[in-house]
C-alpha cells in the first residue's frame, strides 16, 4: 500500500490508495469500527492507517448531530451546558491558519 499523505488530497478513498485497498475497506460502518479497534489492538499499523483513513473520510464535513449518530453518542447536555462547552472550545470552530 502506498503511504497515506496528509493533508488528504481528496475525499474519495479511491484517489488516495490503490483500488484493491479501497475495495477491501468498502465495508459496513460497524465492521469498519471493529477493524480499527482490532488493528490498533494487534498493532497492525498499515491496517490501522487504512481504517482510520476510511473513518476520517466518513466523518469529514459532518455536523455534530451527524457525528453523534455515526458514533452512537447521545446528546445529554442541557442548552446551558452546551453553550458553556461551545464557549470553552470556540477555538476548534475557527478556521485554521494555513501557514501553520
PLY file of the C-alpha trace (Angstrom):
ply
format ascii 1.0
element vertex 100
property float x
property float y
property float z
element edge 99
property int vertex1
property int vertex2
end_header
0.00 0.00 0.00
1.29 3.45 -0.83
1.83 5.84 2.07
-1.16 7.96 3.01
-0.06 11.58 2.89
-1.68 14.43 4.73
-3.37 16.73 4.21
-5.61 14.50 2.16
-5.79 15.48 -1.49
-9.26 14.04 -1.99
-12.33 12.98 -0.06
-12.58 9.75 -2.07
-10.60 6.80 -0.78
-10.10 5.55 -4.36
-7.99 8.65 -5.06
-5.77 8.06 -2.02
-4.94 4.34 -2.06
-4.78 1.58 -4.65
-8.11 0.17 -5.81
-7.66 -3.16 -4.01
-7.38 -1.38 -0.65
-10.31 0.88 -1.45
-12.43 -2.18 -2.26
-11.17 -4.02 0.84
-12.22 -1.22 3.18
-15.59 -0.66 1.47
-17.49 -2.34 4.33
-20.36 -1.51 6.63
-19.67 1.05 9.34
-19.88 -1.36 12.28
-17.28 -3.67 10.73
-15.06 -0.66 9.92
-15.06 0.45 13.56
-14.32 -3.11 14.68
-11.39 -3.26 12.26
-9.97 0.00 13.65
-10.09 -1.46 17.15
-8.60 -4.77 16.03
-5.80 -3.19 14.01
-4.93 -0.99 16.97
-5.02 -3.87 19.46
-2.92 -6.11 17.22
-0.58 -3.24 16.33
-1.03 -3.63 12.57
-0.06 -0.12 11.51
-0.88 -0.33 7.77
-4.38 -1.66 8.54
-4.85 0.94 11.27
-3.81 3.69 8.85
-6.21 2.40 6.19
-9.17 2.04 8.54
-8.55 5.42 10.17
-8.38 6.96 6.70
-11.76 5.43 5.89
-13.24 6.77 9.15
-11.79 10.23 8.52
-13.39 10.31 5.08
-16.66 9.05 6.59
-16.84 11.88 9.15
-15.33 14.72 7.13
-17.72 17.67 6.87
-20.38 16.14 9.10
-22.40 18.18 11.57
-22.21 17.43 15.30
-25.62 15.79 15.07
-24.46 13.52 12.24
-21.32 12.61 14.18
-23.41 11.71 17.23
-25.49 9.39 15.06
-22.42 7.81 13.40
-20.68 7.15 16.72
-23.83 6.40 18.73
-23.35 9.32 21.10
-26.40 10.64 22.90
-26.83 14.36 23.40
-27.30 14.59 27.16
-26.34 18.24 27.61
-28.75 20.93 28.69
-28.76 24.04 26.49
-26.73 25.90 29.19
-24.14 23.10 29.37
-23.86 23.00 25.59
-23.37 26.79 25.44
-20.63 26.57 28.07
-18.84 23.77 26.19
-19.05 25.69 22.91
-17.62 28.81 24.61
-14.77 26.83 26.17
-13.92 25.18 22.85
-14.57 28.06 20.49
-11.02 27.73 19.13
-11.86 24.46 17.33
-14.59 26.09 15.25
-12.33 28.86 13.97
-10.69 28.49 10.54
-7.20 27.08 10.74
-4.28 29.27 9.70
-2.93 27.70 6.50
0.66 28.79 7.26
0.96 26.52 10.32
0 1
1 2
2 3
3 4
4 5
5 6
6 7
7 8
8 9
9 10
10 11
11 12
12 13
13 14
14 15
15 16
16 17
17 18
18 19
19 20
20 21
21 22
22 23
23 24
24 25
25 26
26 27
27 28
28 29
29 30
30 31
31 32
32 33
33 34
34 35
35 36
36 37
37 38
38 39
39 40
40 41
41 42
42 43
43 44
44 45
45 46
46 47
47 48
48 49
49 50
50 51
51 52
52 53
53 54
54 55
55 56
56 57
57 58
58 59
59 60
60 61
61 62
62 63
63 64
64 65
65 66
66 67
67 68
68 69
69 70
70 71
71 72
72 73
73 74
74 75
75 76
76 77
77 78
78 79
79 80
80 81
81 82
82 83
83 84
84 85
85 86
86 87
87 88
88 89
89 90
90 91
91 92
92 93
93 94
94 95
95 96
96 97
97 98
98 99
